[in-house]
Amino acid sequence: MVTSGGLPLSVFEKPGICEILAKIQDALKIKLNRNNMPSKVKYTADQIKKRITEDLKNKFVCIKLDSATRKSRSILGVNAQYLKDTKMTVRTLGMIDIKVAQTAENIRQEVQTVLKNDKTLKIGAKMWKFIEDFSKAFKPVHLATKKLQSEAITMGDFYFVWLTCCLELEDVDSPLARNILQAMEKRKSKLFDNNAFLAAIYLDPRINYRGSELITQEQRATAKKHLLNVWEKIKHRFARKPNEEKQKLSPDQTTTSKIEQMLRAKESAEDLSQRSFEQKLEMLCTQARVSSDTNVLSYWKMMRSAGPELYELSQMVLAAPCTQVSVERSFSALSVILTDRRLRISDENLANILFVKLNDDLFNCVILEYA
């Protein structure tokens, strides 16, 4: 119930469960409650450890390390994989609640603690060196993966995460890190073959600016062509009333000083509103660089009045998804809801439960009216 069933220790205090267990306890002459259950689980674990130790004697095994984080707790799993009677066998040697940073040295100490009482398993210096190199090489990849697990991320944000990972891999002096970096550089060319990606970074002033080396002229031309095609398809939706833009950009001159009127008159020649849409797109390549820490969505919101057409285009182009986090989250929700105990749930109920769960941030906006 507690180990295989995943039920909490408090289950032994439930009235219904107590009545059922009472008869079993009387027949077997044992006592089960939340206070003595941990000791019984420990005893069972110790017996299993002895059996595994006996099973691993005189065998070559592969040690597998993995970690998972849940509810602010980081768990390191140590597994042994080996062949037994022509079958691939995997045994868990330990699950460690990590309280320190998962550096190569800390991992080594924790794994040694797990293997300490098992004289049949030994890890040599060469293997520890590999583990250290592996940890250093995959740390940038791990950090990048964590950042990409956010749903609210633009193509430009994605590209910065990618570049940061590459820069950190360059600082790691190991063949494994160099191989990962080489693979990422090859994959990078695939990114720039995607028009949606090119269009998004073209509209990102953190990447596309005067003298930028993050995007080539050829890539700019491809992005610009794609953006013009997109605008031709959607521009009819954003037709404004006559003089609406002019009224917004030209406040009453009677309230301004002479010097301000003069500066505005000189500035009018460079007014974006006097240029064609294609010219406005072209001007994005000549603008000054915006800090990489800037939120590109906030930037375009600020530029809405100065370039309304570009703003409307950015709202579509920058919304393009660059990860599948939302899809993976949907499948995770499905695995939680559609369990062995709920296989008879109807299609409609399943769809509605998933829909509400995956849009739970809107739940409080619903006025519940239950009959």
WOZI-V677414 format. One record per residue. RES is the residue in three letters. SS is DSSP state (hx for helix, st for strand, lp for the rest). NEAR is the number of other ideal C-beta (glycine too) atoms within 10 Angstrom. Layout:
RES/SS/NEAR
RES/SS/NEAR
This chain:
MET/lp/14
VAL/lp/16
THR/lp/10
SER/lp/6
GLY/lp/7
GLY/lp/7
LEU/lp/13
PRO/lp/10
LEU/hx/14
SER/hx/9
VAL/hx/16
PHE/hx/18
GLU/hx/11
LYS/lp/12
PRO/hx/6
GLY/hx/8
ILE/hx/15
CYS/hx/14
GLU/hx/9
ILE/hx/10
LEU/hx/18
ALA/hx/11
LYS/hx/9
ILE/hx/10
GLN/hx/14
ASP/hx/9
ALA/hx/8
LEU/hx/9
LYS/lp/6
ILE/lp/11
LYS/lp/11
LEU/lp/18
ASN/lp/12
ARG/lp/13
ASN/lp/10
ASN/lp/12
MET/hx/17
PRO/hx/11
SER/hx/9
LYS/hx/13
VAL/hx/13
LYS/hx/10
TYR/hx/10
THR/hx/11
ALA/hx/11
ASP/hx/9
GLN/hx/10
ILE/hx/12
LYS/hx/15
LYS/hx/9
ARG/hx/10
ILE/hx/16
THR/hx/16
GLU/hx/9
ASP/hx/15
LEU/hx/19
LYS/lp/10
ASN/lp/5
LYS/lp/13
PHE/lp/7
VAL/lp/18
CYS/st/10
ILE/st/16
LYS/st/13
LEU/st/15
ASP/st/9
SER/st/13
ALA/st/10
THR/st/10
ARG/st/7
LYS/lp/4
SER/lp/5
ARG/st/10
SER/st/15
ILE/st/13
LEU/st/19
GLY/st/15
VAL/st/21
ASN/st/16
ALA/st/20
GLN/st/12
TYR/st/15
LEU/st/12
LYS/st/11
ASP/lp/5
THR/lp/5
LYS/st/7
MET/st/8
THR/st/15
VAL/st/11
ARG/st/18
THR/st/13
LEU/st/21
GLY/st/16
MET/st/12
ILE/st/17
ASP/st/9
ILE/st/15
LYS/lp/9
VAL/lp/11
ALA/lp/9
GLN/lp/15
THR/lp/13
ALA/hx/17
GLU/hx/13
ASN/hx/15
ILE/hx/23
ARG/hx/16
GLN/hx/11
GLU/hx/20
VAL/hx/21
GLN/hx/11
THR/hx/12
VAL/hx/18
LEU/hx/18
LYS/lp/9
ASN/lp/9
ASP/lp/16
LYS/lp/9
THR/lp/14
LEU/lp/19
LYS/lp/8
ILE/lp/14
GLY/lp/8
ALA/hx/7
LYS/hx/8
MET/hx/12
TRP/hx/16
LYS/hx/12
PHE/hx/15
ILE/hx/18
GLU/hx/16
ASP/hx/17
PHE/hx/16
SER/hx/18
LYS/hx/19
ALA/hx/21
PHE/hx/16
LYS/hx/18
PRO/hx/22
VAL/hx/15
HIS/hx/13
LEU/hx/14
ALA/hx/20
THR/hx/12
LYS/hx/11
LYS/hx/16
LEU/hx/18
GLN/lp/12
SER/lp/11
GLU/lp/10
ALA/lp/8
ILE/lp/17
THR/lp/23
MET/hx/26
GLY/hx/25
ASP/hx/22
PHE/hx/20
TYR/hx/22
PHE/hx/20
VAL/hx/20
TRP/hx/17
LEU/hx/16
THR/hx/15
CYS/hx/22
CYS/hx/16
LEU/hx/11
GLU/hx/18
LEU/hx/25
GLU/hx/12
ASP/lp/9
VAL/lp/17
ASP/lp/10
SER/lp/16
PRO/hx/9
LEU/hx/15
ALA/hx/22
ARG/hx/14
ASN/hx/12
ILE/hx/19
LEU/hx/19
GLN/hx/11
ALA/hx/10
MET/hx/17
GLU/hx/11
LYS/hx/9
ARG/hx/10
LYS/hx/13
SER/hx/8
LYS/hx/9
LEU/hx/15
PHE/lp/17
ASP/lp/10
ASN/lp/14
ASN/hx/16
ALA/hx/14
PHE/hx/20
LEU/hx/25
ALA/hx/25
ALA/hx/27
ILE/hx/27
TYR/hx/25
LEU/lp/26
ASP/lp/28
PRO/lp/20
ARG/lp/22
ILE/lp/21
ASN/lp/24
TYR/lp/17
ARG/lp/10
GLY/lp/8
SER/lp/16
GLU/lp/5
LEU/lp/16
ILE/lp/20
THR/lp/11
GLN/hx/8
GLU/hx/9
GLN/hx/17
ARG/hx/19
ALA/hx/12
THR/hx/18
ALA/hx/26
LYS/hx/18
LYS/hx/14
HIS/hx/17
LEU/hx/25
LEU/hx/13
ASN/hx/11
VAL/hx/16
TRP/hx/19
GLU/hx/10
LYS/hx/9
ILE/hx/12
LYS/hx/13
HIS/hx/7
ARG/hx/8
PHE/hx/13
ALA/lp/7
ARG/lp/10
LYS/lp/7
PRO/lp/7
ASN/lp/9
GLU/hx/11
GLU/hx/17
LYS/hx/10
GLN/hx/10
LYS/hx/14
LEU/hx/15
SER/lp/13
PRO/lp/11
ASP/lp/6
GLN/hx/12
THR/hx/6
THR/hx/7
THR/lp/13
SER/lp/9
LYS/hx/8
ILE/hx/8
GLU/hx/12
GLN/hx/11
MET/hx/11
LEU/hx/12
ARG/hx/15
ALA/hx/10
LYS/hx/8
GLU/hx/9
SER/hx/12
ALA/hx/7
GLU/hx/9
ASP/lp/13
LEU/hx/16
SER/hx/15
GLN/hx/9
ARG/lp/14
SER/lp/8
PHE/hx/16
GLU/hx/12
GLN/hx/10
LYS/hx/16
LEU/hx/23
GLU/hx/13
MET/hx/14
LEU/hx/20
CYS/hx/17
THR/hx/10
GLN/lp/12
ALA/lp/8
ARG/lp/15
VAL/lp/15
SER/lp/8
SER/lp/14
ASP/lp/7
THR/lp/15
ASN/lp/13
VAL/hx/22
LEU/hx/16
SER/hx/9
TYR/hx/16
TRP/hx/21
LYS/hx/13
MET/hx/12
MET/lp/15
ARG/lp/14
SER/lp/11
ALA/lp/15
GLY/lp/21
PRO/hx/18
GLU/hx/17
LEU/hx/22
TYR/hx/17
GLU/hx/17
LEU/hx/24
SER/hx/24
GLN/hx/15
MET/hx/16
VAL/hx/25
LEU/lp/19
ALA/lp/11
ALA/lp/14
PRO/lp/14
CYS/lp/19
THR/lp/14
GLN/lp/11
VAL/hx/15
SER/hx/10
VAL/hx/10
GLU/hx/11
ARG/hx/14
SER/hx/13
PHE/hx/9
SER/hx/11
ALA/hx/15
LEU/hx/15
SER/hx/8
VAL/hx/9
ILE/hx/14
LEU/lp/14
THR/lp/10
ASP/hx/5
ARG/hx/7
ARG/hx/11
LEU/lp/7
ARG/lp/6
ILE/lp/14
SER/lp/8
ASP/hx/7
GLU/hx/8
ASN/hx/12
LEU/hx/14
ALA/hx/11
ASN/hx/11
ILE/hx/16
LEU/hx/16
PHE/hx/9
VAL/hx/12
LYS/hx/15
LEU/hx/14
ASN/lp/11
ASP/hx/9
ASP/hx/7
LEU/hx/8
PHE/hx/10
ASN/hx/6
CYS/hx/7
VAL/lp/9
ILE/lp/4
LEU/lp/5
GLU/lp/5
TYR/lp/3
ALA/lp/2
